[in-house]
Amino acid sequence: MGYIHGTNSQEQQRLLLLNRLTNREFVQFLEIEPQALVLEVGSGLGILANDVASSKLTAGLYGIECSREQLAQCRTQSDRVSFLQGDAHRLPFADQSFDVGYCRYLLEHVEFPDQVLRELHRVLRPGG
């Protein structure tokens, strides 16, 4: 998988602060339609996924995270959010499954960012 920076507590505190500082603007930037099915790649502790789902999303959001330790700390705040263990380099979804897909604070942490982006593109529907 090649997650470069690890998931130690210091790294988690850094990412928690980044989420607090930028989530609101990022959710607005996404302009997600309420009926969209969304994929978040690299969910970490699930903070952004919950913020996206609480905006106005009605269809659902799947978050993929490679770290079992981080997944154990994810707390869903909505029945529309599901977290799964998986590798961003090989997403466990069929082609054209999602309306919206994103990753944030992830590409600088993975060994092959271009492969992650290809996978994200593969699972997006046309126009996604």
N, C-alpha and C positions, 0 to 999 in steps of 0.2 A: 504493500500500500504506500509506503514512503511518506508518512506525515512528518515533515521535517522538524517542526518546532516542539513537538510533543504536547502532552496535555497536563503538565504539572500544575500545581495550584497557582504559581506565579503567573503562568501563561493564562490560566483561566481568569484571574483577576484583571489582567490586562484586557482580555476580550470582553469581560463583563462591563468594564468602563467604556470601551468603544461602543458597545451596544447601547448603553445608556445615553451616550452623546449623539448617536446617529440614527437610531431606529425610526423615530417619528418621521424624519425627512426621507429616509429610504422607503418606508411604507408608502408615503405620498408619491414618491418618484415612480414606484411600480405601477400605479394606477390600475390595480387589479379589479376586474369586473366581479360582482358578487357571485356569479355562477361559475367562475373559473376553477378548474382543478389545477393546483399549484404544486410544484416540486421545489423543495429547498435542498441543495446539496451542501453538505458540511454544516449540519445543524448545531454542532457543539452542545451547549446546554439547553437549546430549544427556545432561547429568549426571543430571537427575531421571529421564529415561526409562530409563536403565540401572539406576538404583536401584529403580524400580518393577518392571522386568522381573526383577531378581535376587531380588525378595521371594519369590514363589512362582508367578509367572505362567507358564502353559504354552502359552496360545493365541497371543499375540502383541501387539505394541505398534507403532503407527505414530506417528512424530513428524513434525510439519509445522513447517517453519521458512522464513521469507521470505529470510533472508540467505544468499547463496551462500558468503560468507566464513565464517560460523558453521558451515554445513553441512560445509564442508571440514575443520573441526576436530572434528566429531563422530566419536567412536570407539564403535562398538557393542561391547558386552561380551557379547552374546548373539545367537544366530541368530534369536531371537524379536523383535528390535528392528530396525526399518527407518526410515530418515530420508528425507524427501522435501522438495523445495523447493516451496513453495506459499504462497498468501495466506490468512490466517485469515479474511478477509472473504468468500472464495469457496473453500470447502474442496473438494478434488477427489475427493469420495466420494459415493456414492449415498445416498439417504435411508435411515435406519435401518440403518446398517452396523456400528455399534459398541455394545458393552455398557456401556462406561465411556468418558467423555470428560472432559477437564479442561484448564484452562490455569492457569498460575500465574506471577505477575510479568509478565503480558502486557497485561492490559486497560488499564493506565495508560500503555502505550506505543503503542497503536493509535489511529488517527484516529476510528474508529466502533466503540466497544466493544459497543454494542447489536447491531450487525450481526454481530460475531464471535460473540456469545452465541446469536443466532438460528441461525447456521450450525452451531454446536456442537450445539444442540438438534435441528436437522434431521437430523444424521447419527447421533443416538442412537436405539437401539431403544426401544420402549415399556418404561417402567420403568427405563431407563438413567439 
